[in-house]
């Protein structure tokens, strides 16, 4: 899924709001909803661009590790099933 805004842009939007630009005006100016703003604020509020990049890297690594764990658990279950069968 392609996102419309990069982490850098989102953090820029959050900084504009922190500097005093009203949220409604910020949303209208850049074409996103207030719901998106508050979602981004909860995720990226107080972060720098480098923090957001690191978060993205960690989320990606976490997803890769979860997939690897699921594959390993499945392999173990298949092995157990094979060993339970009487030959």
ROSE-4610 file (N, C-alpha, C; in Angstrom, 1 decimal, always signed):
// ROSE-4610
residu = [X/X/X/X/X/X/X/X/X/X/X/X/X/X/X/X/X/X/X/X/X/X/X/X/X/X/X/X/X/X/X/X/X/X/X/X/X/X/X/X/X/X/X/X/X/X/X/X/X/X/X/X/X/X/X/X/X/X/X/X/X/X/X/X/X/X/X/X/X/X/X/X/X/X/X/X/X/X/X/X/X/X/X/X/X/X/X/X/X/X/X/X/X/X/X/X/X/X/X/X/X/X/X/X/X/X/X/X/X/X/X/X/X/X/X/X/X/X/X/X/X/X/X/X/X/X/X/X/X/X/X/X/X/X/X/X/X/X/X/X/X/X/X/X/X/X/X/X/X/X/X/X/X/X/X/X/X/X/X/X/X/X/X/X/X/X/X/X/X/X/X/X/X/X/X/X/X/X/X/X/X/X/X/X/X/X/X/X/X/X/X/X/X/X/X/X/X/X/X/X/X/X/X/X/X/X/X/X/X/X/X/X/X/X/X/X/X/X/X/X/X/X/X/X/X/X/X/X/X/X/X/X/X/X/X/X/X/X/X/X/X/X/X/X/X/X/X/X/X/X/X/X/X/X/X/X/X/X/X/X/X]
num = [1/1/1/2/2/2/3/3/3/4/4/4/5/5/5/6/6/6/7/7/7/8/8/8/9/9/9/10/10/10/11/11/11/12/12/12/13/13/13/14/14/14/15/15/15/16/16/16/17/17/17/18/18/18/19/19/19/20/20/20/21/21/21/22/22/22/23/23/23/24/24/24/25/25/25/26/26/26/27/27/27/28/28/28/29/29/29/30/30/30/31/31/31/32/32/32/33/33/33/34/34/34/35/35/35/36/36/36/37/37/37/38/38/38/39/39/39/40/40/40/41/41/41/42/42/42/43/43/43/44/44/44/45/45/45/46/46/46/47/47/47/48/48/48/49/49/49/50/50/50/51/51/51/52/52/52/53/53/53/54/54/54/55/55/55/56/56/56/57/57/57/58/58/58/59/59/59/60/60/60/61/61/61/62/62/62/63/63/63/64/64/64/65/65/65/66/66/66/67/67/67/68/68/68/69/69/69/70/70/70/71/71/71/72/72/72/73/73/73/74/74/74/75/75/75/76/76/76/77/77/77/78/78/78/79/79/79/80/80/80/81/81/81/82/82/82/83/83/83/84/84/84/85/85/85/86/86/86/87/87/87]
x = [+0.8/+0.0/+0.9/+0.6/+1.4/+0.8/+1.6/+1.1/+1.3/+0.3/+0.4/+1.5/+1.8/+2.8/+3.9/+5.1/+6.2/+6.3/+7.1/+7.2/+7.7/+8.6/+9.2/+8.1/+7.2/+6.1/+5.2/+4.9/+4.0/+4.5/+5.8/+6.5/+6.5/+6.6/+6.5/+5.2/+4.1/+2.7/+2.6/+3.0/+2.9/+3.7/+4.8/+5.6/+4.8/+4.1/+3.3/+2.2/+1.6/+0.5/+1.1/+2.2/+2.9/+3.3/+3.6/+4.0/+2.8/+1.5/+0.4/-0.6/-0.3/-1.3/-2.5/-3.7/-4.9/-5.0/-5.4/-5.4/-6.3/-7.5/-8.5/-7.8/-7.1/-6.5/-5.3/-4.6/-3.5/-4.0/-5.1/-5.7/-6.2/-6.9/-7.5/-6.3/-5.3/-4.2/-3.5/-3.3/-2.5/-3.4/-4.7/-5.6/-5.6/-5.7/-5.9/-6.9/-7.4/-8.5/-7.9/-8.8/-8.4/-8.1/-8.8/-8.6/-7.2/-6.7/-5.3/-4.4/-4.6/-3.7/-3.6/-4.7/-4.6/-4.0/-4.2/-3.5/-2.0/-1.6/-0.2/+0.4/-0.3/+0.1/+0.4/-0.5/-0.3/+0.9/+1.1/+2.3/+3.6/+3.6/+4.8/+5.1/+4.1/+4.2/+5.5/+6.3/+7.5/+8.7/+8.5/+9.6/+10.4/+11.6/+12.4/+12.2/+12.7/+12.7/+13.5/+14.7/+15.5/+14.8/+14.1/+13.3/+12.3/+11.6/+10.5/+11.1/+12.3/+12.9/+13.3/+13.8/+14.2/+13.0/+11.9/+10.6/+10.2/+10.3/+9.9/+10.7/+12.1/+13.0/+12.7/+12.4/+12.1/+10.8/+9.8/+8.5/+8.7/+9.5/+9.8/+10.5/+11.5/+12.2/+11.3/+10.5/+9.5/+8.6/+8.1/+7.2/+8.0/+9.2/+10.0/+10.3/+10.6/+10.8/+9.5/+8.4/+7.1/+6.8/+7.1/+6.9/+7.8/+9.0/+10.0/+9.6/+9.1/+8.6/+7.4/+6.5/+5.3/+5.7/+6.6/+7.1/+7.7/+8.6/+9.3/+8.3/+7.3/+6.3/+5.5/+5.2/+4.5/+5.3/+6.6/+7.5/+7.6/+7.6/+7.7/+6.4/+5.3/+4.0/+3.9/+4.4/+4.3/+5.3/+6.4/+7.4/+6.8/+6.1/+5.5/+4.4/+3.6/+2.5/+3.1/+4.2/+4.8/+5.4/+5.9/+6.5/+5.4/+4.2/+3.1/+2.6/+2.6/+2.1/+2.9/+2.2/+2.9/+3.1/+4.4/+4.8/+4.6]
y = [-1.2/+0.0/+1.2/+2.1/+3.4/+4.4/+5.0/+6.1/+7.4/+8.3/+9.6/+10.5/+10.3/+11.2/+10.4/+10.9/+10.3/+10.6/+9.9/+10.2/+11.6/+12.0/+13.4/+14.4/+14.2/+15.2/+15.2/+14.0/+13.9/+14.7/+14.5/+15.1/+16.7/+17.1/+18.5/+19.0/+18.3/+18.7/+18.9/+17.9/+17.9/+19.2/+19.5/+20.6/+21.9/+22.0/+23.2/+23.4/+22.3/+22.4/+22.8/+22.3/+22.7/+24.1/+24.7/+26.1/+27.0/+26.4/+27.3/+27.3/+26.6/+26.5/+25.7/+26.2/+25.4/+24.1/+23.0/+21.7/+21.7/+22.3/+22.3/+23.0/+24.1/+24.8/+23.9/+23.3/+22.4/+21.3/+20.7/+19.5/+20.0/+21.1/+21.6/+22.0/+22.6/+23.1/+22.0/+20.8/+19.7/+18.5/+18.6/+17.6/+16.3/+16.3/+15.1/+15.4/+14.3/+14.5/+14.7/+15.3/+15.5/+14.1/+13.1/+11.8/+11.3/+11.6/+11.2/+12.0/+13.3/+14.1/+13.5/+13.2/+12.7/+11.3/+10.5/+9.2/+9.4/+10.3/+10.5/+11.1/+12.0/+12.6/+11.6/+10.6/+9.5/+8.6/+8.5/+7.6/+8.4/+9.6/+10.3/+11.5/+11.8/+13.0/+13.1/+14.1/+14.3/+13.6/+13.0/+12.3/+13.2/+12.9/+13.6/+12.7/+13.2/+12.4/+11.1/+11.2/+10.0/+9.0/+9.5/+8.6/+7.8/+8.6/+7.9/+6.9/+7.2/+6.3/+5.0/+5.2/+4.0/+3.2/+3.9/+3.2/+2.3/+2.9/+2.2/+0.9/+1.1/+0.0/-1.1/-0.7/-1.7/-2.4/-1.7/-2.3/-3.3/-3.0/-3.9/-5.2/-5.0/-6.1/-7.0/-6.3/-7.1/-8.0/-7.4/-8.2/-9.4/-9.1/-10.2/-11.3/-10.9/-11.9/-12.7/-12.0/-12.7/-13.7/-13.4/-14.3/-15.5/-15.3/-16.3/-17.3/-16.7/-17.5/-18.3/-17.8/-18.5/-19.7/-19.4/-20.5/-21.6/-21.3/-22.3/-23.1/-22.4/-23.1/-24.1/-23.7/-24.5/-25.8/-25.5/-26.7/-27.6/-27.1/-28.0/-28.8/-28.2/-28.9/-30.0/-29.7/-30.7/-31.9/-31.6/-32.6/-33.5/-32.8/-33.6/-34.5/-34.0/-34.8/-36.0/-35.8/-36.9/-38.0/-37.5/-38.5/-39.2/-38.7/-39.3/-40.5/-40.4/-41.4/-42.7/-43.8/-45.1/-45.5/-45.9/-46.3/-47.8]
z = [+0.0/+0.0/+0.0/-0.9/-1.0/-0.1/+0.7/+1.6/+0.9/+1.1/+0.5/+1.0/+2.3/+3.0/+3.6/+3.5/+4.1/+5.6/+6.4/+7.8/+8.0/+7.1/+7.1/+7.0/+6.0/+5.8/+7.0/+7.5/+8.7/+9.9/+10.1/+11.3/+11.0/+9.8/+9.4/+9.7/+9.4/+9.7/+11.2/+12.0/+13.4/+14.0/+13.4/+13.9/+13.6/+12.5/+12.1/+13.1/+13.5/+14.5/+15.9/+16.2/+17.5/+17.5/+16.3/+16.2/+16.2/+16.2/+16.4/+15.3/+14.2/+13.1/+13.5/+13.4/+13.8/+13.0/+13.7/+13.1/+11.9/+12.0/+10.9/+9.7/+9.9/+8.7/+8.2/+9.0/+8.6/+7.7/+8.2/+7.4/+6.1/+6.1/+4.8/+3.8/+4.3/+3.5/+2.8/+3.5/+3.0/+2.5/+2.7/+2.2/+2.9/+4.3/+5.0/+6.1/+6.7/+7.7/+9.1/+10.0/+11.4/+12.0/+11.6/+12.2/+11.9/+10.6/+10.2/+11.1/+11.3/+12.1/+13.5/+14.1/+15.5/+15.6/+14.5/+14.5/+14.4/+13.5/+13.3/+14.6/+15.2/+16.5/+17.5/+17.6/+18.6/+18.3/+17.0/+16.6/+16.6/+16.0/+15.8/+16.6/+17.5/+18.3/+19.1/+19.0/+19.8/+19.1/+18.0/+17.3/+16.4/+16.2/+15.1/+13.8/+12.7/+11.5/+11.6/+12.3/+12.4/+13.4/+14.4/+15.2/+14.4/+13.6/+12.7/+11.8/+11.2/+10.3/+11.1/+12.3/+13.1/+13.5/+13.8/+14.1/+12.9/+11.8/+10.5/+10.3/+10.5/+10.4/+11.4/+12.7/+13.7/+13.4/+12.9/+12.6/+11.5/+10.5/+9.4/+9.9/+10.7/+11.3/+12.1/+12.9/+13.8/+12.9/+11.8/+10.9/+10.3/+9.9/+9.4/+10.4/+11.6/+12.7/+13.0/+13.0/+13.3/+12.3/+11.0/+9.9/+10.0/+10.4/+10.6/+11.7/+12.8/+13.9/+13.5/+12.8/+12.4/+11.5/+10.6/+9.7/+10.5/+11.5/+12.3/+13.1/+13.7/+14.5/+13.6/+12.4/+11.5/+11.1/+10.8/+10.5/+11.7/+12.9/+14.1/+14.3/+14.0/+14.1/+13.1/+11.9/+10.8/+11.2/+11.7/+12.2/+13.3/+14.3/+15.3/+14.8/+13.9/+13.2/+12.5/+11.8/+11.1/+12.0/+13.2/+14.1/+14.9/+15.0/+15.7/+14.9/+13.6/+12.8/+12.9/+12.9/+12.9/+11.5/+11.3/+10.0/+9.8]
